[in-house]
């Protein structure tokens, strides 16, 4: 499913309430990994706790929720299996076929009923992660309980936990997924989890790792954004500025990725006391932000007012 709640905590090292995230006053340095490997866009808030036991049908257990048509009704080996923990409801109309084909292929090692249930939980996690990351996490945990040896399931659980602000759980799940599948997947998210756990030094170490050197394009840029945020957590503002100074810092670029990079660079400049340069890059961010993802224009007004 996988690559932030509108109330996500700020990890700014200078203690100020302003975040260094380009998304309209949201937490800074967050990787925008949403959409990678099927993950939905991350929501920047911790989400709304949602205990639905009091309304609607009771939670399904075990193999319930599947629609493959061969549920056991008694007398078979399935009856001797220990009951599963309670799982969140799955809408009757939800189809496993809504899951990306590549992910569904990863579930072929499961029995049919279980694969169907896992797929449906993954679909629900993807649907809910922006608006209700806590409930999305319940679905991701249900999928992990059923299929914890499949890398994409652990990856989904990790990214969903990240969206819900469960840093330690997210880090554990993403590490497990990497052990299973290999590669540098979601290293920016893992580094940001280290920041969330109050360990910016470890985030910086990840930015120096061999896996980090494998990243290119927007993935490499996202990791630099997180590392710059970790530098700012440590009040190392000049180092944060230097971290972001790459050829990607091209004011002619446009789009959300460019707007995010320009915004975080501007924020680092301001924190380093280079306010005039910061205003310039906030203006560049606003110009690049064709989708209105940032509050760069408001930052310009705010900073210009301070200079009057």
Backbone as a ProteinNet text record, in pm:
[ID]
protein_1_A
[PRIMARY]
XXXXXXXXXXXXXXXXXXXXXXXXXXXXXXXXXXXXXXXXXXXXXXXXXXXXXXXXXXXXXXXXXXXXXXXXXXXXXXXXXXXXXXXXXXXXXXXXXXXXXXXXXXXXXXXXXXXXXXXXXXXXXXXXXXXXXXXXXXXXXXXXXXXXXXXXXXXXXXXXXXXXXXXXXXXXXXXXXXXXXXXXXXXXXXXXXXXXXXXXXXXXXXXXXXXXXXXXXXXXXXXXXXXXXXXXXXXXXXXXXXXXXXXXXXXXXXXXXXXXXXXXXXXXXXXXXXXXXXXXXXXXXXXXXXXXXXXXXXXXXXXXXXXX
[TERTIARY]
83.8	0	86.4	159.1	228.9	236.8	417.1	485.8	395.3	105.4	202.5	102.5	-135.4	-264.3	-242	-320.1	-301.2	-241.4	-232.6	-175.5	-42.1	23.4	150.9	245.2	319.1	408.3	522.1	569.8	685.8	811.8	916.3	1042.3	1148.4	1104.6	1198.8	1293.3	1420.8	1518.3	1520.2	1468.9	1475.5	1354.9	1262.7	1149.7	1037.8	1050.6	946.1	829.9	708.2	592.4	587.9	655	649.9	723.5	658.9	722.3	803.3	888.4	962.3	905.3	777.9	711.7	637.7	644.6	579	429	369	226.1	148.2	145.7	55.5	65.2	182.6	196.3	208.2	231.2	243.5	387.9	406.8	538.3	641.6	763	865.1	946	1007	1099.5	1036.5	906	840.3	856.5	897.3	904.9	767.6	755	626.4	625.1	636.5	648.1	516.6	408.2	277.7	269.8	206.2	186.8	292	404.1	504.2	458.8	483.4	444.9	299.3	217.2	73.8	28.8	120.6	78.7	4.6	-97.6	-166.4	-81.8	-121.3	-49.5	-56.3	53.4	54.4	-27.8	-99.7	-171.4	-84.8	-77	14.7	-40.1	-154.7	-209.1	-214.5	-223.4	-226	-355.8	-453.8	-576.2	-675.3	-790.9	-896.2	-910.2	-898.6	-927.4	-1068.9	-1087.6	-1218.8	-1251.7	-1315.7	-1358.4	-1501.4	-1519.3	-1651.6	-1726.2	-1685.6	-1753.6	-1897.6	-1924.8	-2059	-2159.2	-2110.2	-2207	-2176.8	-2280.5	-2261.9	-2248.9	-2224.7	-2215.5	-2091.5	-2090.1	-1973.6	-1852.6	-1734.1	-1610.5	-1603	-1544.6	-1529.1	-1403.7	-1403.8	-1287	-1239.6	-1117.5	-1062.6	-1085.1	-1139.6	-1158.6	-1278.8	-1356.5	-1474.5	-1433.6	-1522.9	-1495.6	-1452.7	-1409.9	-1374.7	-1499.3	-1481.2	-1598.9	-1568	-1472.9	-1433.7	-1531.7	-1626.6	-1734.6	-1706.4	-1591.6	-1564.4	-1531.9	-1609.1	-1588.5	-1625.1	-1550.4	-1580.4	-1687.1	-1776.1	-1884.2	-1873.5	-1770.1	-1753.9	-1701.6	-1636	-1593.4	-1460	-1401.3	-1276.1	-1160.2	-1041	-922	-928.9	-1001.7	-1006.9	-1064.1	-1149.9	-1212.1	-1111.5	-997.5	-898.5	-797.9	-808.2	-717.1	-754.6	-656.5	-689.4	-759.8	-853.8	-924.1	-828.4	-852.9	-771.9	-820.4	-733.2	-780.3	-891.4	-970.8	-1078.5	-1022.6	-1091.7	-1050.2	-1155.4	-1116.2	-1214.9	-1305.5	-1423.6	-1522.8	-1473.3	-1515.7	-1491.2	-1625.9	-1646.3	-1774	-1803.1	-1929.1	-1966.8	-1932.7	-1939.5	-1916.7	-1769	-1680.6	-1537.2	-1483.4	-1410.8	-1358.5	-1206.9	-1155.8	-1010.8	-946.2	-1021.1	-967.7	-930.8	-972.8	-935.2	-788.5	-725.3	-584.1	-500.9	-388.2	-301.8	-262.2	-262.5	-230.4	-95.9	5.6	137.6	134.3	55.4	44.8	-34.5	-139.6	-219.3	-135.1	-43	44.1	129.9	168.3	249	171.3	38.4	-45	-79.5	-26.8	-65	-19.6	77.4	124.2	25.7	-72.8	-172.3	-286.9	-360.9	-479.5	-583.1	-677.6	-766.1	-844.2	-904.1	-983.1	-896.9	-779.7	-693.1	-641.9	-603.4	-555.7	-663.4	-788.1	-898.5	-913.6	-910.5	-925.8	-809.3	-687.2	-570.8	-581.1	-617.3	-629.7	-732	-844.7	-949.4	-905.3	-832.2	-780.3	-678.9	-596.6	-500.5	-571.6	-677.3	-754.9	-813.5	-868.6	-927.6	-820.9	-704.5	-596.5	-561.7	-557.9	-526.7	-635.5	-759	-870.8	-872.7	-838.8	-860.8	-741.4	-623.7	-502.2	-496.4	-554	-552	-649	-770.9	-877	-885	-847.6	-857	-741.6	-618.9	-503.5	-508.5	-578	-586.8	-667.3	-779.7	-858.6	-785.5	-717.9	-637.1	-532.9	-475.3	-375	-435.5	-559.2	-624.6	-634.3	-668.3	-676.9	-538.5	-438.3	-303.4	-254.2	-286.6	-247.2	-318.9	-445.9	-519.7	-454.5	-412.4	-344	-211.7	-139.3	-11.1	-31.3	-136.1	-164.7	-186.9	-247.5	-279	-162.8	-78.4	23.1	152.9	202.8	320	450.4	450	573.2	582.4	490.2	489.4	536.2	639.6	706.1	612.3	526.9	441.9	340.8	300.6	208.7	279.6	403.9	479.5	509.7	538.1	562.5	438.8	323	198.1	172.7	195.6	176.6	269.7	392.8	488	449.7	412.1	375.4	247.8	152.8	28.6	55.9	142	179.4	247.4	327.6	392.3	287.7	189.9	82.8	10.1	-3.3	-76.2	11.2	137.3	225.8	281.9	273.4	329.3	471	565.2	699.5	772.1	769	842.7	786.5	655.2	592.4	626	619	650.3	793.2	885.2	1025.3	1046.6	983.7	997.4	943.2	826.4	765.5	845.9	894.7	971.3	1105.6	1165	1288.4	1261.6	1148.7	1113.6	1092.4	1023	998.1	1128.7	1222.7	1351.7	1430.3	1422.8	1491.9	1435.7	1305.7	1241.2	1266.5	1258.3	1261.3	1392.3	1473.2	1597.4	1573.1	1681.7	1672.4	1658.4	1659.6	1657.8	1517.7	1415.4	1277.7	1242.9	1184.2	1128.8	1232.1	1355.1	1457.7	1429.9	1368.9	1335.3	1230.4	1133.7	1032	1096.1	1186.8	1253.8	1335.7	1403.9	1480.7	1388.5	1273	1179.5	1121.6	1104.5	1061.8	1166	1293.4	1398.3	1385.4	1352.5	1328.7	1210.3	1104.3	986.1	1012.8	1107.7	1145.2	1249.5	1279.6	1375.2	1519.6	1547.9	1683.5	1731.7	1743.3	1784.1	1920.6	2009.3	2142.2	2131.6	2038	2020.2	1962.4	1877.3	1825.1	1939.9	2033.1	2148	2235	2252.1	2330.1	2267.5	2135	2067.4	2091.8	2098	2125.4	2263.9	2353.7	2490.4	2510.4	2408.4	2420.8	2441.7	2488.2	2504.8	2371.9	2264.4	2132.8	2092	2127.8	2092.7	2159	2277.1	2348.9	2282.7	2197.9	2127.6	2009.9	1966.8	1847.8	1879.2	1779.4	1791.4	1662	1666.8	1546.9	1475.8	1342.4	1261.4	1287.2	1319	1346.4	1469.9	1574.4	1694.6	1664.2	1582.7	1545.6	1467.7	1376.5	1298.3	1388.6	1487.3	1577.8	1658.3	1702.9	1775.9	1687.4	1559.4	1467	1459.9	1450.6	1443.8	1573.6	1686.6	1816	1831.8	1788	1792.3	1705.1	1588.6	1503.1	1570.7	1645	1717.9	1826.9	1893	1992.5	1927.4	1808.3	1738.5	1692	1657.7	1625.6	1741.5	1863.7	1984.8	2035.4	1954.1	1990.7	2113.7	2137.3	2248.5	2195.3	2158.7	2085.2	2171.4	2297.1	2383.7	2405	2421	2437.2	2309.4	2194.4	2068.5	2062.2	2106.7	2109.2	2198.4	2317.5	2413.6	2359.3	2290.8	2235.2	2143.2	2072.8	1972.7	2027.5	2153	2210.5	2261.5	2173.5	2204.4	2148.5	2179.6	2123.1	1970	1905.3	1758.7	1704.1	1787.3	1744.9	1747.8	1659.4	1650.6	1517.4	1520.9	1397.4	1307.3	1356.5	1271.3	1180.6	1204	1121.5	984.1	888.3	754.5	699.6	591.1	530.3	548.7	478.5	477.1	615.2	689.8	821.9	913.4	913	996.9	950.4	818.9	766.1	805.9	801.2	841.7	989.2	1072.6	1216.3	1247.2	1188.4	1214.4	1167.3	1053.4	997	1089.7	1134.9	1220.9	1354.1	1405.6	1528.3	1507.1	1394.6	1364	1355.6	1292.8	1277.7	1414	1502.8	1637.2	1714	1699.4	1765.7	1719.4	1588.8	1535.3	1589	1590.5	1641.1	1788.7	1862.3	2003.9	2026.8	1919.2	1930.8	1939.6	1919.5	1928.7	1787.3	1720.9	1577.9	1548.3	1626.5	1598.8	1607.7	1710.3	1720.9	1604.3	1563	1449.7	1322.6	1298.2	1178.9	1183.4	1302	1315.6	1275	1318.3	1288.5	1146.2	1088.2	944.9	865.3	908.8	842.7	859.7	978.9	999.9	910.4	894.5	807	663	616.4	479.3	458.3	557.6	545.7	543.7	619.3	625	504.1	432.3	325.8	195.5	189.2	72.4	-51.1	-31	-144.1	-184.8	-122.3	-160.2	-133	-21.4	10.1	75.7	132.7	210.8	144.4	199.9	157.9	269.4	342.2	458.3	420.4	309	269.1	245.6	183.7	161.1	292.9	388.1	518.8	586.3	572.8	630.4	567.9	435.2	367.8	412.6	422.5	464.6	604.5	696.9	835.1	852.8	777.9	785.2	733.8	631.9	578.9	679.5	758.3	861.1	968.5	988.1	1093.5	1050.3	919.3	871.4	899.1
-117.8	0	121.5	110.7	208.3	322.9	589.1	650.2	701.6	1174.2	1203.6	1247.1	1340.8	1375.8	1517.6	1582.2	1723.6	1777.5	1696.8	1737.1	1670.9	1619.1	1553.7	1648.9	1602.2	1685.3	1738.8	1856.7	1913	1868.8	1842	1802.8	1909.8	2035.4	2144	2152.4	2158.7	2162.7	2293.9	2402.4	2530.9	2555.7	2459.7	2469.5	2559	2616	2705.3	2626	2681.5	2605.9	2588.6	2675.3	2664.2	2540.1	2461.5	2339.8	2370.7	2273.9	2289	2197.9	2166.6	2086.1	2176.5	2149.6	2234.5	2225.5	2134.4	2112.5	2199.6	2328	2416.9	2409.5	2432.5	2435.4	2299.9	2197.3	2064.7	2034.5	1919.5	1884.2	1880.4	1921.5	1936.7	1813.2	1811.8	1706.8	1573.5	1569.2	1440.6	1388.3	1263.8	1207	1191.1	1222.2	1208.7	1077.6	967.6	836.6	777.2	850.4	796.9	754.1	639.4	590.1	488.3	484.8	384.9	248.1	150.9	12.7	1.8	85.4	77.4	154.1	222.7	296.9	422.9	452.2	576.9	693.1	819.6	936.7	941.7	980.2	987.6	1105.4	1088.8	1197.5	1252.1	1384.9	1442.9	1441	1378.7	1383.4	1248.5	1252.8	1127.4	1053.9	1119	1048.3	1048.3	991.1	986.6	845.3	825.5	692.2	654.6	531.8	494.4	353.8	343.5	213.2	192	104.9	87.5	-31.1	-74.7	-192	-160.2	-32.3	0.7	24.8	35.1	60	-31.5	-71.2	-160.1	-304.2	-392.6	-535	-565	-676.8	-712.1	-737.9	-723.6	-747.2	-893.6	-915	-1051.4	-1112.5	-1240.5	-1312.4	-1410.6	-1453.2	-1561.7	-1545	-1647.6	-1645.5	-1567.2	-1513.4	-1438.1	-1316.2	-1269.9	-1154.1	-1193.5	-1316.2	-1361.1	-1385.5	-1392.5	-1417.5	-1524.8	-1613.6	-1714.1	-1829.9	-1834.9	-1930.8	-2066.9	-2083.5	-2215.5	-2204.9	-2123.4	-2113.5	-2246.3	-2279.5	-2401.9	-2372.2	-2466.2	-2446.5	-2541.7	-2622.2	-2710.2	-2845.3	-2911.1	-3047.8	-3062.2	-2949	-2958.9	-2910.2	-2914.5	-2871.9	-2727.3	-2642.5	-2500.9	-2480.9	-2573.7	-2557.8	-2569.9	-2634.3	-2653.2	-2539.1	-2443	-2330.2	-2236.1	-2176.1	-2079.4	-1958.9	-1899.9	-1783.5	-1666.4	-1590.3	-1472.2	-1355.7	-1257.6	-1137	-1071.2	-990.6	-922.8	-837.4	-835.7	-759.2	-654	-541.8	-440.2	-490.1	-430.4	-472.3	-453.3	-543.5	-532.5	-516.5	-408.6	-390.9	-507.5	-548	-662.5	-642.1	-516.3	-489.9	-481.7	-487.6	-473.6	-595.9	-573.9	-682.3	-690.9	-810.7	-830.6	-787.3	-791.3	-754	-606.7	-526	-384.9	-365.7	-467.5	-458.8	-467.1	-398.6	-399.7	-543.3	-578.3	-715.6	-763.9	-677.4	-720.6	-759.7	-687.5	-720.3	-849.3	-865.7	-987.9	-1111	-1096	-1209.8	-1249.7	-1151.4	-1182.7	-1264.5	-1264.7	-1336.5	-1478.2	-1521	-1651.2	-1767.6	-1743.8	-1853.3	-1883.5	-1796.6	-1816.7	-1902	-1964.3	-2035.4	-1933.1	-1978.2	-1886.7	-1795.7	-1851.8	-1770.3	-1664	-1706.9	-1613.6	-1505.5	-1541.5	-1443	-1338.8	-1384	-1291.6	-1192.9	-1243.9	-1156.4	-1058.5	-1106.4	-1018.7	-908.4	-946.4	-847.2	-739.7	-781.7	-685.4	-591.7	-644	-557.6	-457.9	-501.8	-409.9	-300.6	-337	-236.2	-133.1	-179.6	-86.9	3	-51.9	30.1	142.3	108.5	208.3	315	274.1	368.2	466.7	419.6	496.6	577.3	552.6	603.5	754.9	824.8	971.5	1026.3	973	1030.9	970.1	845.6	778.6	680.5	731.2	640.9	540.8	572.8	476.8	353.5	375.6	261.4	189.5	264.9	202	109.9	152.9	70.6	-57.8	-51.6	-174.1	-275.6	-227.5	-317.9	-371.6	-285.3	-330.3	-433.5	-412.3	-509.7	-642.7	-637	-760.6	-837.7	-765.8	-831.5	-891.3	-818	-869.1	-993.5	-995.2	-1110.9	-1235.6	-1216.7	-1329	-1368.2	-1271	-1297.1	-1226.1	-1248.2	-1177.4	-1216	-1320.9	-1362.4	-1309.6	-1223.2	-1167	-1022.1	-990	-860.2	-743.5	-752.4	-638.7	-612.3	-715.5	-696.7	-623.6	-662.4	-593	-448.7	-430.2	-295.2	-208.2	-262.3	-188.2	-154.9	-252.1	-227.5	-116.6	-116.3	-14.7	124.6	136.9	268.5	319.8	230.7	273.5	316.3	244.4	283.5	420.2	446.2	576.8	686.4	664.3	761.9	788.6	684.8	697.1	750.2	779.3	833.1	729.7	601.1	493.2	465.1	549.6	546.7	414.6	365	241.7	123.6	113.4	4.5	15.9	137.1	158.2	115.3	153.8	120.4	-30.1	-97	-242.3	-313.6	-270.9	-337	-312.6	-191.1	-161.8	-234	-248.3	-327.8	-472.9	-526.3	-665	-679.9	-583.1	-589.1	-585.3	-503.8	-495.7	-624.8	-688.9	-818	-921.3	-914.9	-1012.4	-983.5	-856.4	-820.5	-758.7	-707.6	-642.2	-503.3	-437.1	-305.6	-193.4	-68.3	49.1	102.3	19.6	66.3	147.6	264.2	349.9	393.4	409.9	450.8	591	677.5	812.5	806.2	717.8	700.9	647.1	551.1	495.3	603.2	687.4	795.9	892.3	918.7	1010.8	949.2	817.7	750.4	769.3	762.5	786.6	927.6	1023.8	1159.4	1160.4	1092.1	1088.7	1027.1	935.9	870.7	950.9	1071.7	1157.3	1117.8	1053.5	1007.2	1063.7	1197.6	1256.5	1210.5	1177	1129.3	1002.3	914.8	790.4	819.1	920.7	959.7	1005.3	1082.1	1128.9	1010	913.4	793.8	718.7	706.4	640.6	715.5	847.2	926.8	905.3	851.3	822.6	676.6	594.8	450.4	412.7	288.3	237.7	235	201	197.6	335.6	437.8	574	610.4	559.5	591	527.6	429.2	365.8	449.4	545.1	623	726.3	752.4	855.1	935.3	1046.2	1124.7	1171.9	1163.2	1213.4	1137.3	1007.8	930.9	985	1015.8	1073.6	1211.1	1288.1	1421.2	1412.3	1316.4	1300.2	1266.8	1182.2	1147.9	1269.6	1350.1	1471.8	1566.6	1572.9	1656.8	1609.3	1477.9	1423.8	1449.2	1426.7	1448.7	1596.1	1685	1827.9	1857.4	1793.2	1810.3	1761.2	1650.7	1599.1	1696.9	1755.8	1858.3	1974.8	2012.1	2122.1	2082.1	1954.9	1905.7	1930.4	1919.6	1936.4	2080.8	2172.7	2314.2	2333.2	2240.3	2251	2310.7	2436.9	2498.4	2516.3	2555.5	2571.1	2437.4	2330.5	2197.7	2155.1	2192.6	2160.8	2227.8	2354.6	2426.5	2353.3	2315.9	2249.5	2115.1	2043.2	1912.1	1921	2030.6	2045.7	2109	2149.8	2218.3	2116.8	2078	1983.3	2039.6	1976.9	2023.6	2023.8	1947.1	1947.9	2083	2164.1	2294.8	2393.1	2367.2	2443.7	2517.9	2649.1	2727.4	2718.2	2663.2	2648.8	2526.4	2439.6	2319.4	2356.6	2268.6	2286.6	2151.3	2153.4	2030.7	2018	1921	1906	1873.6	1784.2	1746.7	1868.1	1947.4	2067.7	2167.7	2186.8	2281.5	2242.2	2113	2065	2093.9	2061.9	2083.9	2232.1	2316	2459.7	2512.7	2461.9	2508.1	2472.7	2347.9	2305.8	2380.3	2403.7	2481.2	2623.2	2683	2817.7	2820.2	2719.9	2714	2701.8	2620.7	2605.7	2737.7	2808.3	2937.4	3035.5	3040.6	3130.5	3093.2	2963.2	2918.3	2952.9	2956.3	2990.9	3141.3	3218.8	3363.7	3432.3	3358.1	3413.1	3438.1	3533.9	3553.1	3597.1	3690.9	3738.4	3624.9	3539.7	3424.3	3328	3313.1	3226.2	3273.7	3405.1	3459.5	3427.7	3442.9	3413	3269.1	3175.2	3034.8	2997.6	3069	3049.3	3094	3203.2	3246.9	3143.3	3084.8	2978.2	2858.4	2826.8	2716.3	2744.9	2866.2	2902.5	2893.5	2935.9	2930.7	2787	2699.7	2559	2479.1	2531.6	2455.9	2464.9	2393.6	2400.9	2336.6	2250.1	2181.9	2243.5	2351.9	2418.4	2336.8	2263.9	2176.5	2250.3	2368.1	2435.5	2564.5	2619.9	2752.3	2854.2	2832.7	2916.8	3064.8	3095.3	3235.3	3298.6	3224.9	3277	3298.5	3209.2	3227.9	3355	3382.7	3506.4	3628.4	3626.5	3739.3	3753.1	3641.5	3642.2	3699.2	3652.1	3695.9	3840.2	3878.6	4017.3	4113.1	4069.4	4150.9	4169.9	4064.9	4075.9	4175.6	4191	4280.8	4425.5	4453.6	4590.9	4668.9
0	0	0	30.6	88.1	8	20.9	82.6	76.6	612.8	693	790	1092.5	1103	1111.6	1071.4	1063.2	1189.6	1291.5	1417.9	1445.9	1341.9	1363.9	1433.2	1530.1	1608	1523.3	1558.4	1491.4	1564.3	1488.4	1548.1	1525.6	1511.3	1491.4	1610	1585.6	1692.3	1767.7	1705.2	1773.5	1862	1867.9	1958.5	1910.7	1792.4	1744.2	1689.7	1692.5	1646.5	1496.6	1420.4	1275	1229.6	1145.7	1097.3	974	935.8	810.7	703.7	716.3	614.1	519.3	388.9	292.8	292.6	364.6	350.7	447	419.6	490.6	640.2	697	840.9	904.7	827.2	883.9	918.7	981.9	1032	921.5	953.3	851.1	824.7	706.7	671.7	648.7	626.8	611.5	469.9	455	321.7	261.9	137	69.1	-5.2	69.2	7.5	-31.1	-14.6	-45	-189.1	-210.8	-345.2	-386.1	-320.1	-355.1	-309.2	-390.5	-362	-323.4	-381.8	-355.6	-235	-164.2	-47.3	-85.4	-7.2	-32	14.5	-21.7	26	176.6	238	383.3	429.9	540	603.5	713.8	728.4	824.7	965.9	991.1	1125.1	1190.4	1322.9	1396.5	1378.4	1318	1286.7	1399.8	1375.9	1475.4	1526.7	1657.3	1709.7	1671.5	1630.7	1581.6	1626.9	1739.4	1787.4	1741.7	1644.2	1584.8	1641.8	1758.5	1813.3	1849.7	1877.4	1924	1814.1	1687.5	1581.2	1464	1395.5	1282.6	1327.2	1230.8	1261.5	1342.4	1414.8	1496	1408.9	1468.8	1395	1353.9	1235.5	1187.2	1246.2	1259.5	1309.7	1203.7	1222.2	1141.9	994.3	929.5	786.1	741.6	836.2	797.8	719.2	632.9	551.4	411.6	390.1	257.1	174.6	42.1	-41.2	-143.7	-110.2	-207.3	-214.1	-120.5	-133.2	-74.9	-5.6	50	198.5	271	414.8	481.3	583.5	656.8	760.7	777.6	874.2	991.8	994.6	1110.3	1069.7	1164.3	1142.5	1074.5	1022.7	950.8	1034.5	975.2	1048.2	1093.1	1018	1053.2	1192.6	1237.9	1369.1	1482.5	1455.4	1560.5	1567	1473.3	1475.5	1589.3	1655.3	1760.2	1700.4	1774	1719.4	1697.7	1592.8	1565.9	1651.4	1674.9	1742.9	1661.1	1726.5	1655.6	1543.3	1432.6	1316.4	1284.7	1225.3	1188.5	1076.9	1069.2	970.3	828	741.6	598.2	528.6	453.5	383.5	290.4	284.9	201.7	55.2	8.9	-133.7	-169.7	-69.6	-93.7	-167.1	-275.5	-357.7	-343.6	-329.2	-325.6	-456	-564.3	-695.2	-704.3	-605.1	-604.4	-570.6	-514.2	-481.4	-609.4	-611	-728	-763.4	-892.5	-932.6	-880.2	-881.5	-834.9	-687.8	-608.5	-466.7	-449.5	-526.8	-517.5	-551.2	-645.7	-679.4	-560.3	-479	-361.2	-258.7	-269.8	-173.4	-218.4	-332.8	-387.3	-301.1	-214.2	-127.8	-14.7	6.1	111.1	59.3	151.8	105.6	57.7	-21.7	-93.6	-0.2	103.4	196.1	263.7	309.4	379.5	285.8	163.9	66.7	38.1	28.9	4.2	119	241.4	357.5	368.3	346.5	353.4	249	127.5	20	55.2	110.2	143.7	256.4	354.6	460	403.2	309.5	248.8	170.3	100.2	26.5	122.3	234.1	330.7	393.3	420.6	475	378.3	249.4	148.4	139	147.7	139.2	255.2	372.5	495.1	541.4	487.3	549.5	555.3	459.8	464.4	567.7	569.5	652.6	791.7	806.2	936	950.5	970.7	975.2	1088.7	1198	1308	1267.9	1202	1154.9	1042	956.1	851.7	913.8	1024.8	1091.3	1146.6	1194.8	1240.3	1126.5	1006.4	891.4	853.7	856.6	823.3	924.3	1051.3	1154.2	1133.5	1092.2	1065.3	951.5	847	735.8	781.1	864.5	914.1	1000.2	1082	1166.6	1081.4	966.4	878.4	787.1	753	649.8	683.2	802.9	850	784.2	701.4	634.1	491.8	453.5	318.2	325.3	249.8	261.6	237.3	134.8	102.8	213.7	286.5	398.8	512.2	541.2	646.1	604.8	478	426.3	443.6	409.2	425	571.1	659.5	802.1	849.8	800.2	841.3	794.3	669.1	615.8	682.3	705.9	771.3	915	985	1121.2	1120.1	1019.4	1005.6	991	905.8	887.1	1018.3	1101	1227.1	1340.5	1311	1413.3	1507.5	1470.8	1553	1503.6	1548.1	1490.9	1513.7	1635.7	1667.1	1588.5	1582.9	1508	1359.7	1306.7	1165.1	1134.3	1219.2	1197.3	1202	1297.7	1309.9	1186.6	1140.2	1024.7	896.9	878.5	757.5	758.3	875.2	883.6	845.3	894.3	859.9	710.3	650.1	505.7	427.5	472	402.1	416.7	533.2	549.7	453.3	430.6	342.9	194.9	158	16.5	-29.3	64.8	27.7	-30.3	-67.5	-128.2	-26.9	-76.6	11.3	37.6	20.6	26.5	149.2	126.9	232.7	335.9	294.3	389.9	443.1	360	407.5	517.6	502.9	606.3	733.7	719.7	836.3	908.1	831.5	892.5	965.9	907.3	972.6	1099.2	1100.9	1224.3	1334.6	1297.3	1396.4	1453.3	1368.8	1418.1	1513.9	1474.8	1559.1	1694.5	1700.2	1826.3	1903.1	1854.2	1923.1	1900.4	1784.8	1755	1621.6	1612.2	1483.9	1437.5	1530.8	1490.8	1407.6	1444.3	1367.6	1229.1	1220.2	1089.3	999.6	1054.9	978.4	936	1024.6	990.5	873.9	874.5	762	632.2	641.2	522.4	465.5	546.1	501.4	463.2	475.4	457.7	311.5	292.7	156.1	82.6	154.6	91.4	41.5	117.4	76.8	-55.1	-77.2	-201.3	-323.6	-301.4	-413.2	-462	-382.6	-417.4	-524.9	-608.2	-711.4	-718.2	-787.9	-814.9	-689.6	-693.4	-583.2	-453.2	-463.6	-341.5	-270.8	-345.9	-286	-228.3	-299	-250.4	-120.6	-111.4	11	129.8	107.4	216.7	259.6	164.2	200.6	282.2	248	324.2	469.5	488.1	623.9	699	632.9	698.4	735	646.6	678.9	800.3	806.6	923.5	1050.2	1040.3	1156.7	1199.3	1101.4	1134.4	1208.8	1166.1	1232.5	1371.8	1388.7	1522.9	1618.4	1565.9	1645.5	1643.9	1588	1574.6	1486.5	1396.8	1301.8	1171.2	1176.9	1066.6	942	959.3	842.4	771.8	851.1	789.2	717	770.4	703.3	566.9	561.3	433.2	333.6	376.6	287.5	240.4	327.6	292.1	170.8	157.7	51.1	-75.6	-74.9	-190.6	-292.3	-383	-489.9	-620.5	-733.4	-860.7	-865.1	-775.4	-771.8	-727.2	-666.4	-617.9	-735	-829.7	-954.1	-956.3	-949.1	-936.1	-1058.1	-1168.9	-1287.6	-1278.3	-1180.6	-1164.9	-1110.3	-1134.6	-1077.9	-1037	-961.5	-911.4	-762.1	-704.6	-559.6	-503.1	-568.2	-516.5	-510.6	-617	-619	-514.4	-502.8	-404	-262.9	-232.6	-100.1	-74.4	-171.3	-154.9	-135.2	-218.5	-207.2	-72.1	-26.6	100.3	217.2	221	331.5	325.3	205.5	190.6	242.7	207.7	256.3	408.1	464.2	609.8	677.8	618	674.2	664.9	554.4	539.6	646.8	669.3	771.2	908.8	938.2	1068.2	1085.9	973.2	977.7	979.9	983.9	989.9	854.9	747.2	611.6	557.9	620.6	597.4	454	400.8	265.1	162.9	177.2	87.9	110.9	237	266.6	198.6	202.2	135.8	-13.7	-73.7	-217	-246.6	-162	-189.6	-150.3	-55.9	-33.1	-155.3	-217.9	-341.3	-451.8	-461.5	-560	-530.6	-402	-363.9	-403.3	-376.4	-411.6	-562.4	-640.1	-786.1	-836.8	-771	-813.5	-767.8	-669.3	-602.6	-681	-792.4	-879.5	-817.3	-718.8	-656.1	-523	-484.1	-359.9	-235.8	-232.9	-120.3	-3.8	-28	75.4	121.6	228.7	274.8	249.6	138.8	110	99.3	36.8	23.3	159.5	250.4	385.1	458.6	434.9	498.9	449.7	320.1	266.1	333.5	345.6	409.9	556.1	623.1	762.4	779.1	694.9	705.6	658.8	557.6	510.3	617	690.7	798.7	910.6	935.3	1037.9	1000.5	867.7	823.4	817.5	833.3	822.4	949.7
[MASK]
++++++++++++++++++++++++++++++++++++++++++++++++++++++++++++++++++++++++++++++++++++++++++++++++++++++++++++++++++++++++++++++++++++++++++++++++++++++++++++++++++++++++++++++++++++++++++++++++++++++++++++++++++++++++++++++++++++++++++++++++++++++++++++++++++++++++++++++++++++++++++++++++++++++++++++++++++++

